[in-house]
């Protein structure tokens, strides 16, 4: 069997992480470069004329007298955690093949579980936004799926995919001409119906996409977004899990469920879209694994602040 170069590529090692981002000074220098690549610019008036003042090392604009800290206006705003902890957290999220549980992250970073959960949700929200504009093109394998805990009927559970504790979503994998997986979309829907699939297709598929799905009727709605639809009726061709045309969508779905069930154990329904975005973010950047931390840290630095109340975290999840 041929070796998988993507899976066996050299990632970012712990020693390299410590060498590059092992001190507050190194982390702060990197954040400054990402936030102001051409030098400090006052966020209030746009002036570059400034001085660094006080024990907190604030940037004082000489024109409007606004004082700006390095972390204000970024995802790090109002955090008491050292930058080093943030970079270690981003390392765990980007370099772990099957993700990492929040409790394990808390132990690794030496912080309280609630602190690790808040950091994680802030970073996952950045990943979700980053993936929001991604569109798949060319040949796209597509399938429906659900996530959710098991409950007995006596406890108010419901059999089948429409149970109240289950979260329906769509898995779509763009493949190359030689059949290799390129990019991934994991999209949460209210239900698997035509309206939801049409909205998903318009937002996340190019009109030139060629969608290959099973015979589920809702997938015909991709044609309303201009896409070509090629249904394969599994009842006639065999189980869809065994069909070559669905190889990658089934592989990805299996990996997602392994990561959630095996590593995270469970995910609250209201957070499923964020955890799927985390998996999608890693998958779509897997070709350059060592660069993934820098890419996440860069977009996180330029992202707007995310106060606790906007993330709606009720308890530690995952």
DOKOL-440971 format. One line per 3 residues: their letters; for each residue x, y, z of C-alpha. Coordinates in Angstrom, 3 decimals. Example, Ala and Ser with C-alpha at 12.3 -4.5 7.8 and 13.67 -1.06 7.14 Angstrom:
DOKOL-440971
AS> 12.300 -4.500 7.800  13.670 -1.060 7.140 .
***
This chain:
DOKOL-440971
XXX> 0.000 0.000 0.000  1.346 3.430 -0.965  2.313 5.737 1.874 .
XXX> 0.004 8.684 2.402  2.247 11.743 2.115  -0.370 14.057 3.629 .
XXX> -0.884 11.948 6.749  2.823 11.308 7.213  3.999 14.865 6.683 .
XXX> 6.079 16.547 9.372  3.926 18.708 11.606  4.929 21.425 14.040 .
XXX> 6.841 19.835 16.906  6.647 20.916 20.552  10.272 22.004 20.468 .
XXX> 9.573 24.175 17.409  6.528 25.656 19.153  8.596 26.540 22.224 .
XXX> 11.415 27.921 20.121  9.087 30.190 18.122  6.427 31.092 20.698 .
XXX> 7.929 30.076 24.038  7.933 33.542 25.621  5.486 36.428 25.948 .
XXX> 7.872 38.664 24.035  8.007 36.332 21.025  4.218 35.930 20.994 .
XXX> 3.643 39.674 21.304  6.057 40.380 18.443  4.186 37.946 16.190 .
XXX> 0.785 39.420 17.124  2.055 42.953 16.433  3.300 41.910 12.992 .
XXX> -0.008 40.256 12.090  -2.087 43.162 13.387  0.056 45.983 11.996 .
XXX> 2.274 44.515 9.230  3.435 47.999 8.154  3.782 49.426 11.647 .
XXX> 1.309 50.743 14.216  -1.845 52.427 12.927  -4.202 54.136 15.368 .
XXX> -7.590 52.345 15.201  -9.383 55.613 15.999  -7.886 58.061 13.494 .
XXX> -5.465 56.075 11.321  -2.384 58.039 12.389  1.013 56.341 12.622 .
XXX> 2.551 58.939 14.943  2.680 57.307 18.355  4.644 56.451 21.466 .
XXX> 4.670 53.420 23.762  3.812 54.477 27.313  3.221 53.079 30.783 .
XXX> 3.769 49.740 32.445  1.144 48.162 30.180  3.062 49.253 27.085 .
XXX> 0.090 51.075 25.546  0.328 52.727 22.129  -0.459 56.443 22.518 .
XXX> -1.552 58.185 19.344  0.003 61.664 19.149  -2.827 62.991 16.971 .
XXX> -6.010 61.934 18.810  -4.432 60.798 22.116  -6.167 57.405 21.942 .
XXX> -4.423 54.682 23.913  -4.448 51.205 22.391  -3.184 47.937 23.822 .
XXX> -1.848 45.136 21.656  -4.771 42.858 22.549  -7.633 45.380 22.427 .
XXX> -9.892 44.944 19.421  -8.663 41.369 18.869  -9.744 37.934 20.004 .
XXX> -7.330 38.347 22.941  -9.246 41.377 24.284  -9.920 41.324 28.049 .
XXX> -8.161 37.998 28.479  -5.969 37.443 31.525  -4.262 34.441 29.997 .
XXX> -0.659 34.833 28.849  -0.142 34.837 25.094  1.938 31.676 25.487 .
XXX> -1.151 29.789 26.714  -3.147 30.977 23.696  -0.480 29.760 21.295 .
XXX> -0.283 26.428 23.094  -4.070 26.112 22.802  -3.932 26.864 19.079 .
XXX> -1.183 24.270 18.757  -3.395 21.595 20.328  -6.332 22.446 18.055 .
XXX> -4.341 22.561 14.823  -1.842 19.735 15.260  -4.101 17.050 16.766 .
XXX> -5.384 14.584 14.176  -8.623 13.780 15.995  -8.917 17.043 17.922 .
XXX> -8.503 17.259 21.703  -11.103 17.303 24.437  -11.626 20.506 26.398 .
XXX> -10.750 18.754 29.646  -7.508 17.463 28.130  -6.753 20.957 26.861 .
XXX> -7.293 22.337 30.364  -4.850 19.794 31.802  -2.254 20.418 29.097 .
XXX> -2.417 24.206 29.524  -2.710 24.180 33.303  -5.938 26.209 33.350 .
XXX> -9.472 25.667 34.644  -11.834 23.718 32.351  -14.125 26.740 31.988 .
XXX> -11.132 28.822 30.870  -10.126 26.206 28.298  -13.734 26.011 27.062 .
XXX> -13.919 29.780 26.570  -10.610 29.842 24.682  -11.679 26.928 22.523 .
XXX> -15.048 28.421 21.599  -13.432 31.732 20.692  -10.998 29.956 18.387 .
XXX> -13.684 27.690 16.914  -15.859 30.732 16.183  -12.950 32.185 14.196 .
XXX> -12.626 28.907 12.289  -16.355 28.932 11.572  -16.226 32.463 10.174 .
XXX> -13.141 31.665 8.124  -14.847 28.672 6.533  -18.110 30.536 5.944 .
XXX> -17.161 31.851 2.519  -15.641 28.604 1.227  -17.232 27.193 -1.941 .
XXX> -16.713 23.763 -3.438  -16.447 23.194 -7.184  -15.911 20.376 -9.657 .
XXX> -16.954 16.881 -8.613  -18.545 16.941 -5.132  -19.579 13.852 -3.188 .
XXX> -22.493 14.642 -0.872  -24.371 12.776 1.838  -26.729 13.409 4.737 .
XXX> -25.792 12.630 8.335  -26.846 13.233 11.929  -25.121 13.609 15.283 .
XXX> -26.825 13.113 18.594  -27.012 11.202 21.842  -29.137 8.167 22.440 .
XXX> -32.215 8.442 24.636  -34.801 5.835 25.368  -38.391 6.435 24.395 .
XXX> -39.255 6.421 28.097  -36.968 9.448 28.531  -38.648 11.319 25.726 .
XXX> -36.319 10.093 22.985  -37.454 9.350 19.473  -36.205 6.692 17.138 .
XXX> -34.805 7.592 13.745  -33.039 10.638 12.380  -35.689 13.132 13.453 .
XXX> -35.111 12.706 17.180  -34.991 15.942 19.217  -31.415 15.280 20.397 .
XXX> -30.047 14.715 16.914  -28.407 17.390 14.782  -28.763 16.904 11.013 .
XXX> -25.942 18.073 8.763  -24.586 17.611 5.250  -21.156 16.241 4.337 .
XXX> -19.689 17.344 1.002  -16.208 16.530 -0.323  -14.707 18.113 -3.426 .
XXX> -12.470 15.650 -5.256  -9.787 16.044 -7.910  -9.914 14.592 -11.415 .
XXX> -7.880 11.611 -10.223  -10.271 10.963 -7.319  -8.374 12.529 -4.406 .
XXX> -10.161 14.566 -1.704  -9.445 18.281 -1.856  -11.823 20.331 0.262 .
XXX> -14.556 19.616 2.762  -17.877 21.156 3.786  -19.707 20.178 6.985 .
XXX> -22.946 22.152 7.038  -25.577 21.957 9.796  -29.176 22.095 8.549 .
XXX> -32.528 22.299 10.323  -33.680 19.217 8.460  -32.773 17.364 5.295 .
XXX> -35.260 18.988 2.938  -35.109 20.790 -0.402  -35.191 24.318 1.019 .
XXX> -32.214 23.701 3.317  -30.188 21.970 0.595  -30.928 24.768 -1.886 .
XXX> -29.776 27.409 0.611  -26.628 25.420 1.383  -25.828 24.958 -2.315 .
XXX> -26.226 28.667 -3.091  -23.962 29.615 -0.197  -21.275 26.929 -0.467 .
XXX> -21.234 25.456 -3.994  -20.134 27.019 -7.244  -22.764 26.816 -10.023 .
XXX> -20.306 24.671 -11.992  -20.184 22.006 -9.267  -21.202 18.447 -10.162 .
XXX> -22.879 16.882 -7.137  -22.894 13.096 -6.711  -25.320 11.949 -4.012 .
XXX> -27.537 9.036 -3.099  -31.189 8.935 -4.106  -32.461 11.128 -1.249 .
XXX> -34.927 13.494 -2.907  -33.802 16.697 -1.153  -30.443 16.662 -2.979 .
XXX> -32.190 17.470 -6.237  -32.433 21.025 -4.902  -28.761 21.660 -5.764 .
XXX> -29.912 22.189 -9.350  -31.734 25.334 -8.186  -28.295 26.765 -7.433 .
XXX> -27.132 25.941 -10.965  -25.256 22.774 -10.019  -25.398 19.482 -11.875 .
XXX> -26.865 16.577 -9.911  -25.927 12.927 -10.422  -27.992 10.712 -8.088 .
XXX> -26.910 7.151 -7.381  -29.758 5.078 -5.982  -28.076 2.916 -3.355 .
XXX> -30.987 0.456 -3.240  -30.186 -0.502 -6.828  -26.394 -0.231 -6.722 .
XXX> -25.760 -1.614 -3.232  -25.031 -0.063 0.156  -23.762 3.500 -0.327 .
XXX> -20.929 2.872 2.171  -19.447 0.342 -0.244  -19.827 2.335 -3.459 .
XXX> -16.579 3.816 -4.853  -18.391 7.033 -5.828  -18.998 7.761 -2.122 .
XXX> -15.580 6.688 -0.883  -14.393 10.012 0.469  -17.620 11.346 1.880 .
XXX> -17.973 8.129 3.894  -14.326 8.226 4.973  -14.640 11.796 6.211 .
XXX> -17.923 11.097 7.971  -16.349 8.140 9.757  -13.409 10.296 10.860 .
XXX> -15.714 13.041 12.130  -17.748 10.632 14.220  -14.592 8.943 15.520 .
XXX> -13.223 12.318 16.646  -16.460 13.314 18.359  -17.352 9.969 19.938 .
XXX> -13.809 8.829 20.669  -12.159 12.090 21.686  -14.840 14.603 22.629 .
XXX> -17.289 11.944 23.892  -20.279 14.254 23.407  -21.105 17.690 22.025 .
XXX> -24.074 19.832 23.012  -26.453 20.322 20.093  -26.078 24.116 20.118 .
XXX> -22.310 23.798 19.619  -22.213 21.130 16.909  -21.658 23.639 14.094 .
XXX> -18.532 24.983 15.804  -16.964 21.572 16.340  -17.712 20.629 12.740 .
XXX> -16.095 23.901 11.637  -12.983 22.990 13.648  -12.738 19.633 11.873 .
XXX> -13.409 21.275 8.494  -10.772 23.963 9.150  -8.094 21.363 9.869 .
XXX> -9.046 19.181 6.913  -8.953 22.023 4.400  -5.486 23.084 5.548 .
XXX> -3.979 19.651 6.025  -1.650 19.984 3.036  0.578 22.402 5.000 .
XXX> 0.269 21.173 8.571  3.252 23.087 10.053  1.770 26.403 8.840 .
XXX> -1.685 25.858 10.321  -0.953 27.379 13.721  0.407 30.579 12.181 .
XXX> -2.592 30.837 9.874  -5.047 30.465 12.756  -3.132 32.855 15.011 .
XXX> -2.992 35.425 12.221  -6.747 35.424 11.518  -7.519 35.265 15.259 .
XXX> -5.420 38.392 15.797  -7.404 40.255 13.135  -10.771 38.912 14.344 .
XXX> -13.152 41.031 16.385  -13.375 40.467 20.160  -15.665 37.687 21.313 .
XXX> -17.146 38.449 24.742  -18.336 35.529 26.824  -22.024 36.409 26.483 .
XXX> -21.880 36.339 22.668  -20.556 32.748 22.640  -23.421 31.455 24.837 .
XXX> -21.349 28.827 26.613  -23.499 27.273 29.316  -21.020 24.650 30.520 .
XXX> -17.848 22.859 29.595  -18.472 20.836 26.425  -16.261 18.304 24.727 .
***
